Amino acid sequence: MSTMFLRTLREDPADADVDSARLLQRAGYIRKAAPGIWTWLPLGLKVLNKIEAVVREEVDGIGGQEVHFPALLPKEPYEATHRWEEYGENIFRLKDRHEADYLLAPTHEEMFTLLVKDMYSSYKDLPVTLYQIQTKYRDEFRPRAGLVRGREFIMEDGYSFTIDEDGLKKAYVEERDAYERIFQRLDLGYIMVHAVSGPMGGFESQEFLSPMPIGEDTFAKAPSGKAWNVEALTTPEVPAVDCSKTPAMSLKDLPEAGSVDDMVAQCNKLYPREDGRDWAATDMLKNVVIAVKHPGEPDDENEDHRKPWREVVVVALPGDRQVDMKRLEAQFAPAEIEEANEADLKAHPELVKGYIGPNVLGPQARVEGSTIKDPVRYLVDAHIAEGSAWVTGGDKSGVDAFDMVYGRDFKADGTVEATEVRDGDMSPDGSGPLSFERGVEIGQVFQLGLKYSEALGLKVLNQNGKAVPVWMGSYGIGVSRVMACIAETHHDEKGLAWPVNIAPAAVHVVATGKKDEAFGGAEKLVEELEAKGLEVIYDDRKKVSPGVKFKDAELLGVPLVAVVGRDFLNDGTIEVRDRNGENAVKVPATEAADTLAQRYAAML
């Protein structure tokens, strides 16, 4: 340690917002270069390389073959799959001196597809699985949590290429199982959840989330043990309601309400129910106006050029629930959504602010004789049952519609998952109420299908000599994020506590005192440990107090500590203990290396 490129910090960095960022910086594993951009120091690289080695062993074990692409890529392949537009502001775009467009790759589906297209032409070449471990880039709006969400990060991304869908499903399961073994070997807790594919495309996806309070992803668990990312949750079909005794719809004057609660209070005050029941938020139908920002559709003249366009959509949901914009946006992928602005409302004068109702929307606005020129698409949340009656806007200032029945008085263009999911909501599999936890996404697997092969013309000749598109799967692990998550879950108040197989060393040898004999004994122990194949960090600093050395040993997080000092000088013994101070024993110096080697082997 007297020559190691290392400086530990006694105080937490001011901007470290999570434990992993705090400890990795204090222990000298990483250094901040800019928001979301990190410099890897020698100890950090040791741990990172060991995590990558575990990933390589498992992916190689299922037949994966490693390649390496550049991070700087041309625009054209991403234009062909429309992801140049679909990624929006999340990618780094740049021009070279000749004004040609490039990007710093967030993922490499296009490049893998083109590589296989360039080299393979027959079904006999398949299946093949390729992967890389490489630096990726995303222009995060708000980098946070150290390595958890950065603008530059390290990722393993793999891709399977098969002749048919059955082959894809087989490769998908093999890769998913390999990922499980990786996380198990890294001692990182995880849960597999059903997910949405998002801008990646495809038709089947599962995420690996590591449960922890700092996680940005909320996932739902069912009593059956199944789990879902909130965006992927589907509401069980709501039974139809018998509306045969529901009064006919009527329009009634009602002052504009500032909230659903105000509207409920006014209904109870002005129009109390004859049966004595109070009006409630569950009786109110909110019609929320959103703007969908579509990446565009191909021009007639140029298939590769897209014209982005904006669509106003109204979404109906029960008054006791809030819109979940993230869940709702997943329904419109790859488009993005936002709240409609004044210009959107001005373009649709039939939308009366505060009194928007179904009669001017969707199917109701497309009936013969309608004067509405450009009817707004109308979608209802999945919690709205056929036959249910509502109080909602009357499409005229100061007027609301009562007993408006879905299916009898109005219809919609479709159903969406639009609302926040709550504790106690029924699980999609019907096994019971949902509960919720937070987690960090550490990996994801996708069945991409034919999206990229068709877009980029990846075809091979099948057994009948016919050119057919290749079926693809995509698989990714956030390697640098995994390291952060391990640090987040493997530490105590004194410092890091790495799993044995990825720690930067097996043993941290500490020489204490000022006597040369103690340092000589420590050096001999280091030589014996290295001869047994164990990696060692040796604290040979002579002008550093024992207290500082012990604090550094606890901070760095190596699993075993050996102290060569006063006991060695007094009776020839060396103290051997676990990183957390437990299982401390004094052993003769001649037996210390064997004791440490045996204890290390038992930990593996």
C-alpha positions in Angstrom: 0.0 0.0 0.0 3.0 2.3 0.2 3.2 2.3 -3.6 -0.4 1.5 -4.5 -2.3 4.2 -6.5 -4.8 4.7 -3.7 -6.1 7.4 -1.4 -8.9 6.5 1.0 -11.1 9.3 2.3 -12.1 9.8 5.9 -15.2 11.8 5.0 -18.1 11.0 2.6 -18.1 12.9 -0.7 -20.7 15.7 -0.5 -22.6 14.6 -3.6 -22.7 10.8 -2.8 -26.4 10.1 -2.6 -26.3 6.3 -2.0 -24.1 4.0 0.1 -22.4 2.4 -2.9 -21.3 5.7 -4.3 -20.1 6.9 -0.9 -18.1 3.8 -0.1 -16.6 3.1 -3.6 -15.3 6.7 -3.6 -14.1 6.6 0.0 -12.3 3.3 -0.5 -10.6 4.5 -3.6 -12.3 2.2 -6.2 -13.7 5.0 -8.4 -13.3 8.7 -8.8 -15.9 11.1 -10.3 -14.9 12.8 -13.6 -18.2 14.5 -14.3 -21.9 13.9 -13.5 -22.6 10.3 -14.5 -19.0 9.7 -15.6 -16.5 7.8 -13.5 -12.8 7.0 -13.5 -11.9 3.4 -12.6 -8.9 3.1 -10.2 -6.8 0.0 -9.7 -8.9 -1.6 -7.0 -12.1 -0.8 -8.8 -10.8 -2.4 -12.0 -9.8 -5.6 -10.1 -13.4 -6.1 -8.9 -14.9 -5.1 -12.2 -12.6 -7.5 -14.1 -13.6 -10.4 -11.7 -17.3 -9.7 -12.3 -16.7 -9.7 -16.0 -14.9 -13.0 -15.7 -18.0 -14.6 -14.1 -20.2 -13.2 -16.9 -17.8 -14.6 -19.5 -17.6 -18.0 -18.0 -21.4 -18.4 -17.9 -22.1 -17.0 -21.3 -19.2 -18.9 -22.9 -20.7 -22.0 -21.1 -23.9 -21.8 -23.2 -21.9 -21.4 -26.5 -21.6 -17.6 -26.6 -18.7 -16.2 -28.6 -17.2 -12.8 -27.7 -16.7 -10.0 -30.2 -16.1 -6.3 -29.7 -17.7 -3.4 -31.5 -16.7 0.3 -31.5 -18.8 2.6 -29.4 -18.8 5.3 -32.0 -21.2 4.3 -34.7 -22.8 5.7 -37.9 -26.3 6.9 -38.0 -27.6 4.8 -40.9 -28.2 1.4 -39.2 -30.1 3.1 -36.4 -32.1 5.1 -39.0 -33.1 1.8 -40.7 -34.6 0.5 -37.4 -36.0 4.0 -36.6 -34.2 4.0 -33.2 -32.3 7.1 -34.2 -35.7 8.9 -33.7 -37.2 6.6 -31.1 -34.4 7.1 -28.6 -35.2 10.8 -28.6 -32.8 12.8 -26.4 -31.4 9.7 -24.6 -28.5 9.2 -27.1 -25.4 11.2 -27.7 -25.4 12.4 -31.3 -22.4 14.1 -33.0 -21.1 15.0 -36.4 -17.6 14.5 -37.8 -15.6 17.1 -39.7 -17.5 16.1 -42.9 -20.9 16.7 -41.3 -21.7 12.9 -41.2 -23.9 11.9 -38.3 -22.7 9.5 -35.6 -23.8 8.3 -32.2 -22.3 6.9 -29.1 -24.1 3.5 -28.9 -26.6 2.9 -26.2 -27.0 -0.7 -27.4 -25.7 -2.6 -30.5 -28.6 -4.6 -31.9 -28.1 -3.1 -35.3 -24.4 -3.8 -35.5 -24.7 -7.4 -34.4 -27.4 -7.9 -37.0 -25.3 -6.4 -39.8 -22.3 -8.4 -38.7 -24.2 -11.7 -39.0 -25.8 -10.6 -42.3 -22.3 -9.9 -43.6 -20.9 -13.3 -42.7 -23.8 -15.8 -42.7 -26.1 -16.9 -45.5 -27.4 -20.4 -44.7 -29.5 -22.1 -42.0 -26.5 -24.4 -41.6 -24.6 -21.5 -40.0 -27.3 -21.2 -37.2 -27.8 -21.1 -34.3 -25.1 -18.7 -33.1 -24.9 -16.5 -30.0 -22.6 -13.5 -29.9 -21.8 -11.1 -27.1 -19.6 -8.3 -26.0 -18.6 -6.5 -22.8 -18.4 -2.9 -23.7 -18.9 0.7 -22.7 -22.3 2.2 -23.5 -23.6 5.8 -23.5 -26.9 7.3 -22.7 -27.6 11.0 -22.2 -29.3 10.7 -18.8 -31.3 13.7 -17.9 -30.4 13.3 -14.2 -27.5 10.9 -13.5 -27.7 9.6 -9.9 -26.7 7.0 -7.4 -23.1 6.7 -8.6 -22.6 3.8 -10.9 -26.3 2.9 -10.8 -27.4 5.5 -13.3 -24.6 7.0 -15.3 -24.1 8.5 -18.7 -21.2 6.1 -19.4 -21.5 2.5 -18.2 -20.2 -1.0 -18.9 -22.6 -3.7 -20.2 -22.6 -7.2 -21.4 -25.0 -7.5 -24.3 -25.6 -10.7 -26.1 -27.6 -11.7 -29.2 -28.9 -15.0 -30.4 -29.6 -15.8 -34.0 -31.8 -18.8 -34.9 -33.6 -20.1 -37.9 -37.1 -20.2 -36.3 -39.1 -19.1 -33.3 -38.6 -22.4 -31.4 -34.8 -21.8 -31.7 -35.3 -18.3 -30.3 -37.3 -19.6 -27.3 -34.6 -22.2 -26.5 -31.8 -19.6 -26.7 -33.9 -17.2 -24.6 -34.2 -19.8 -21.8 -30.6 -20.7 -21.9 -29.5 -17.1 -21.7 -32.0 -16.4 -18.9 -30.7 -19.4 -16.9 -27.1 -18.3 -17.4 -28.0 -14.9 -16.0 -29.5 -16.5 -13.0 -26.3 -18.4 -12.4 -24.2 -15.2 -12.8 -26.2 -13.4 -10.1 -26.1 -16.4 -7.8 -22.3 -16.6 -8.1 -22.0 -12.9 -7.4 -24.2 -13.3 -4.3 -26.5 -10.6 -5.6 -30.1 -10.9 -4.6 -32.5 -10.7 -7.6 -36.0 -11.3 -8.7 -37.2 -12.0 -12.3 -40.1 -9.9 -13.3 -42.3 -9.7 -16.4 -41.4 -6.6 -18.3 -42.2 -4.5 -21.4 -39.7 -4.3 -24.3 -39.8 -0.5 -24.7 -37.7 0.9 -27.5 -35.9 -2.5 -27.8 -38.9 -3.9 -29.5 -39.9 -7.6 -29.5 -42.7 -9.6 -27.9 -41.4 -11.2 -24.7 -39.2 -9.7 -22.0 -38.1 -10.3 -18.4 -36.1 -8.1 -16.2 -33.8 -9.1 -13.4 -34.2 -6.6 -10.5 -32.1 -6.5 -7.4 -34.5 -5.5 -4.5 -33.2 -2.5 -2.6 -34.7 0.8 -1.3 -32.7 2.9 -3.7 -34.2 1.2 -6.8 -35.9 3.3 -9.4 -38.1 0.4 -10.6 -41.2 -0.6 -8.7 -42.2 -4.2 -9.1 -45.3 -6.0 -8.0 -45.3 -9.5 -6.4 -48.3 -11.9 -6.3 -48.9 -14.5 -3.7 -48.1 -17.1 -6.4 -44.5 -15.8 -6.4 -44.7 -14.3 -9.8 -43.6 -10.7 -10.2 -44.1 -7.9 -12.7 -42.5 -4.6 -13.5 -45.3 -2.0 -12.9 -45.3 -1.0 -16.6 -46.0 -4.6 -17.5 -48.8 -5.2 -15.1 -52.2 -6.0 -16.6 -55.5 -5.6 -14.8 -57.6 -8.7 -14.6 -60.8 -8.3 -16.7 -63.4 -6.4 -14.7 -66.8 -8.2 -14.7 -69.6 -6.3 -16.5 -72.1 -4.5 -14.4 -75.9 -4.9 -14.8 -77.1 -1.4 -15.8 -80.7 -2.4 -16.5 -81.9 -0.3 -13.5 -79.5 2.6 -14.0 -81.5 5.8 -14.8 -81.1 7.4 -18.2 -78.2 9.8 -18.6 -79.0 13.4 -17.6 -77.2 16.7 -17.8 -77.1 18.8 -14.7 -75.6 22.2 -13.8 -72.5 21.9 -11.6 -70.0 24.6 -10.8 -66.4 23.9 -11.9 -64.6 21.9 -9.3 -60.9 22.3 -8.5 -60.5 18.6 -7.7 -62.3 15.3 -7.6 -63.1 15.8 -3.9 -64.7 19.2 -4.6 -66.8 17.6 -7.4 -67.9 14.8 -5.0 -68.9 17.4 -2.4 -70.9 19.4 -4.9 -72.7 16.3 -6.1 -73.7 15.4 -2.6 -74.8 18.9 -1.8 -76.7 19.7 -5.0 -77.9 16.3 -6.1 -78.1 13.8 -3.2 -78.9 10.3 -4.2 -82.4 9.0 -3.6 -81.2 5.8 -2.1 -79.2 7.6 0.6 -75.8 6.6 -0.6 -73.2 9.4 -0.8 -71.5 10.2 -4.1 -67.8 9.1 -3.9 -64.6 9.5 -6.0 -65.3 6.0 -7.4 -68.4 7.5 -9.1 -66.5 10.2 -11.0 -65.0 9.6 -14.4 -61.9 11.7 -15.1 -61.0 12.5 -18.7 -57.3 13.3 -19.0 -55.9 14.9 -22.1 -52.4 13.8 -23.1 -50.2 14.4 -26.1 -48.6 11.4 -27.8 -45.3 12.3 -29.6 -45.0 9.7 -32.3 -41.5 9.2 -33.8 -43.2 9.3 -37.2 -44.0 7.1 -40.1 -42.0 6.6 -43.4 -42.4 9.1 -46.1 -43.9 7.8 -49.4 -40.8 8.9 -51.2 -38.2 7.8 -48.6 -38.8 4.8 -46.4 -35.9 5.6 -44.1 -37.1 9.1 -43.4 -39.7 9.7 -40.7 -41.8 12.7 -39.9 -42.5 13.0 -36.2 -46.1 13.9 -35.4 -48.2 14.8 -32.3 -51.5 13.3 -31.5 -54.0 14.4 -28.8 -55.6 11.5 -26.9 -58.1 11.5 -24.1 -57.9 8.8 -21.4 -60.7 8.0 -19.0 -60.1 6.7 -15.5 -61.9 6.3 -12.2 -61.9 9.4 -10.0 -60.2 7.6 -7.1 -57.1 6.7 -9.1 -54.2 8.8 -10.4 -52.6 8.6 -13.9 -49.3 6.7 -14.0 -47.6 8.4 -16.9 -44.8 5.8 -17.0 -47.3 2.9 -17.3 -49.4 4.8 -19.8 -46.3 5.7 -21.9 -45.5 2.0 -22.1 -48.8 1.5 -23.9 -47.7 3.9 -26.7 -44.1 2.7 -27.1 -42.0 3.7 -29.0 -43.9 7.1 -28.8 -43.5 9.4 -25.8 -46.3 11.1 -23.9 -46.8 14.3 -22.0 -49.7 16.3 -20.6 -51.5 18.2 -23.4 -50.6 21.9 -23.6 -52.8 25.0 -24.4 -52.0 24.6 -28.1 -53.3 21.1 -28.1 -56.5 22.1 -26.4 -56.9 25.1 -28.8 -56.7 22.7 -31.7 -59.7 20.8 -30.4 -62.3 23.4 -29.3 -64.8 20.6 -28.5 -62.6 19.8 -25.4 -64.2 22.2 -22.8 -61.7 22.5 -19.9 -63.1 21.1 -16.7 -66.1 19.6 -18.5 -64.6 17.1 -21.0 -67.0 14.2 -21.5 -67.3 11.2 -23.8 -69.9 12.6 -26.2 -67.3 14.6 -28.2 -64.7 11.8 -28.2 -63.8 8.7 -30.1 -66.7 6.7 -31.6 -69.2 9.3 -30.4 -67.5 12.0 -32.5 -67.4 9.8 -35.6 -71.2 9.2 -36.0 -72.9 10.4 -39.1 -73.8 14.1 -38.8 -71.0 14.9 -36.3 -69.6 18.4 -36.8 -66.2 17.5 -35.2 -63.6 17.6 -38.0 -60.7 15.7 -36.3 -62.1 13.5 -33.6 -59.8 12.8 -30.7 -59.0 9.1 -29.9 -60.7 8.0 -26.7 -59.3 5.3 -24.5 -60.6 4.0 -21.2 -58.6 2.6 -18.3 -58.9 -1.2 -17.7 -60.6 -0.7 -14.4 -63.7 0.7 -16.1 -66.3 -2.0 -16.4 -68.9 -2.5 -19.1 -72.2 -1.2 -17.7 -70.7 1.0 -15.0 -72.3 4.4 -14.4 -70.4 7.6 -14.0 -70.6 11.3 -13.3 -68.4 13.0 -15.9 -68.1 16.1 -18.1 -71.1 17.3 -20.1 -69.0 19.0 -22.8 -70.4 22.4 -21.9 -69.1 24.8 -19.3 -71.0 24.4 -16.0 -72.7 21.1 -17.0 -71.9 17.5 -16.1 -73.4 14.3 -17.2 -74.9 12.0 -14.5 -75.6 8.2 -14.9 -73.4 8.0 -18.0 -73.0 4.3 -18.6 -70.1 2.7 -20.4 -71.3 0.6 -23.2 -74.8 2.0 -23.2 -74.2 5.8 -23.5 -70.7 5.8 -24.7 -68.0 3.6 -26.1 -64.2 3.9 -26.5 -61.5 3.2 -29.1 -59.7 0.8 -26.8 -58.6 0.0 -23.3 -55.2 1.0 -21.7 -53.4 0.5 -18.4 -53.4 4.1 -17.3 -53.6 4.3 -13.5 -51.2 3.8 -10.6 -51.3 0.3 -9.2 -52.1 0.1 -5.5 -51.4 -2.3 -2.7 -54.2 -4.8 -2.6 -55.0 -4.7 -6.4 -55.6 -8.1 -7.8 -52.6 -9.8 -9.4 -52.7 -10.5 -13.2 -52.7 -14.3 -12.5 -55.6 -14.0 -10.0 -53.6 -15.6 -7.1 -54.4 -12.7 -4.7 -53.6 -9.1 -3.9 -50.3 -7.5 -5.1 -47.6 -6.1 -2.9 -44.8 -3.8 -4.0 -41.1 -3.4 -3.6 -38.4 -1.3 -5.2 -35.4 -2.6 -7.1 -32.5 -1.8 -9.4 -32.6 -3.3 -12.9 -29.4 -5.4 -13.3 -30.3 -7.4 -16.4 -33.0 -8.0 -19.0 -33.7 -10.6 -21.7 -35.8 -10.0 -24.8 -37.3 -12.1 -27.5 -36.8 -9.6 -30.3 -38.3 -11.8 -33.0 -37.9 -10.4 -36.5 -37.8 -6.7 -35.8 -34.1 -6.1 -36.6 -33.6 -8.8 -39.1 -36.5 -7.6 -41.3 -35.4 -3.9 -40.9 -31.8 -4.6 -41.9 -32.4 -7.5 -44.3 -30.8 -10.3 -42.3 -31.9 -13.4 -44.2 -30.5 -16.9 -44.7 -31.5 -19.7 -47.0 -33.6 -22.4 -45.2 -33.7 -26.1 -45.9 -35.8 -25.5 -49.0 -33.5 -22.9 -50.4 -35.9 -20.0 -49.6 -34.5 -16.8 -48.1 -36.1 -16.3 -44.6 -35.5 -13.7 -41.9 -33.5 -14.7 -38.8 -35.1 -14.9 -35.4 -33.2 -12.8 -32.8 -33.0 -12.5 -29.0 -31.2 -9.8 -27.1 -29.7 -10.1 -23.6 -28.0 -7.6 -21.3 -26.4 -7.2 -17.9 -25.3 -3.9 -16.6 -21.8 -4.9 -15.4 -20.8 -1.7 -13.7 -24.3 -1.3 -12.2 -24.0 -4.9 -10.8 -20.8 -3.8 -9.1 -22.6 -0.9 -7.5 -25.5 -3.1 -6.4 -23.1 -5.6 -4.8 -21.5 -2.7 -2.9 -25.0 -1.5 -2.0 -25.9 -4.8 -0.4 -22.5 -5.9 0.9 -21.3 -3.4 3.4 -21.6 -2.3 7.0 -21.1 1.0 8.9 -17.3 0.5 8.6 -16.9 -0.1 4.9 -17.3 -2.5 2.0 -17.5 -6.3 2.4 -17.0 -7.9 -1.0 -18.1 -11.5 -1.8 -15.0 -13.6 -1.7 -14.9 -14.4 -5.5 -14.8 -10.8 -6.6 -12.9 -9.1 -3.8 -9.8 -7.3 -5.0 -7.7 -9.7 -2.9 -8.2 -12.7 -0.6 -6.2 -11.4 2.3 -5.4 -8.0 3.7 -2.1 -8.3 5.6 -1.5 -5.4 8.1 2.0 -4.8 9.6 1.8 -2.7 12.7 4.4 -1.0 14.9 7.8 0.3 14.1 9.9 -2.9 14.4 11.5 -4.2 11.3 10.9 -7.7 12.6 7.1 -7.3 12.3 7.4 -6.0 8.7 9.8 -8.9 7.9 7.3 -11.4 9.3 4.5 -9.7 7.3 6.5 -9.8 4.1 7.2 -13.5 4.6 3.5 -14.2 5.1 2.7 -12.3 1.9 5.2 -14.4 0.0 3.7 -17.7 1.4 0.2 -16.6 0.5 1.1 -15.6 -3.0 2.9 -18.9 -3.4 -0.4 -20.6 -2.6 -2.1 -18.5 -5.4 -3.8 -16.1 -3.1 -4.0 -12.4 -3.9 -2.8 -10.1 -1.1 -3.1 -6.4 -0.2 -0.1 -5.7 2.0 -0.2 -2.6 4.2 3.5 -1.9 4.6 3.2 1.8 5.4 5.6 2.5 8.2 4.5 6.0 9.3 0.8 5.2 9.5 -0.9 4.3 12.9 -2.4 0.9 13.5 -5.8 2.5 13.9 -5.7 4.1 10.4 -4.5 0.8 8.9 -7.4 -1.1 10.5 -9.9 1.4 9.4 -8.6 1.2 5.8 -8.8 -2.6 6.0 -12.4 -2.4 7.0 -13.1 0.2 4.4 -11.5 -1.7 1.5 -13.6 -4.8 2.3 -11.2 -7.7 1.6 -12.7 -10.9 3.2 -9.7 -11.9 5.5 -7.3 -9.8 7.6 -4.0 -10.9 9.0 -2.3 -8.6 11.6 1.4 -9.0 12.1 2.5 -6.8 15.1 2.9 -7.0 18.8 1.8 -10.6 19.1 4.3 -11.6 16.5 7.1 -9.9 18.4 6.0 -11.3 21.8 5.2 -14.9 21.0 5.5 -15.5 17.2 1.8 -15.5 16.5 -0.3 -13.7 13.9 -3.9 -12.7 14.3 -6.2 -14.0 11.6 -9.8 -12.7 11.4 -12.7 -12.1 9.1 -13.2 -8.6 7.6 -16.0 -7.9 10.1 -13.7 -8.8 13.1 -15.3 -12.1 13.7 -13.6 -15.5 14.1 -10.4 -13.9 15.3 -7.7 -16.4 16.2 -4.0 -16.2 17.0 -1.9 -18.8 15.1 1.8 -19.5 14.9 3.4 -17.6 12.1 4.5 -20.9 10.5 0.8 -21.9 10.3 -0.7 -18.6 9.3 -0.6 -19.0 5.5 -2.2 -22.5 5.7 -4.9 -21.2 8.1 -5.7 -18.3 5.8 -5.7 -20.5 2.7 -8.1 -23.0 4.4 -10.4 -20.3 5.6 -10.5 -18.6 2.2 -11.3 -22.0 0.4 -14.1 -22.5 2.9 -15.6 -19.1 2.0 -15.6 -19.8 -1.8 
